[in-house]
């Protein structure tokens, strides 16, 4: 039975971290927003093009796993799930 609250996003195969990885199980994932600034960010995980957004807080019932999925409800674009930030950090030591 599918459990829609556990996502299985596929990693970014164009990045060394995701190149040899398979799908990653995320339990109750949320999306992340990245700020527009001069820090280089690479998205490592994205949800599929068949995404359903549920606003929190929400009550989750185990019986939902037995319900038939309605594909038309999964109509949101993919969302960022994980990003890699590369930057030099100055230490005070």
Buried (B, 14 or more C-beta within 10 A) or exposed (E): EEEBBEBEBBBBEEEEEBEEBEEBEBEEBEEEEEEEEEEEBBBBBBBBEEBBEEEEEEEEEEEEEEEEEEEEEBEBEBBBBBBBEEEEEEEEE
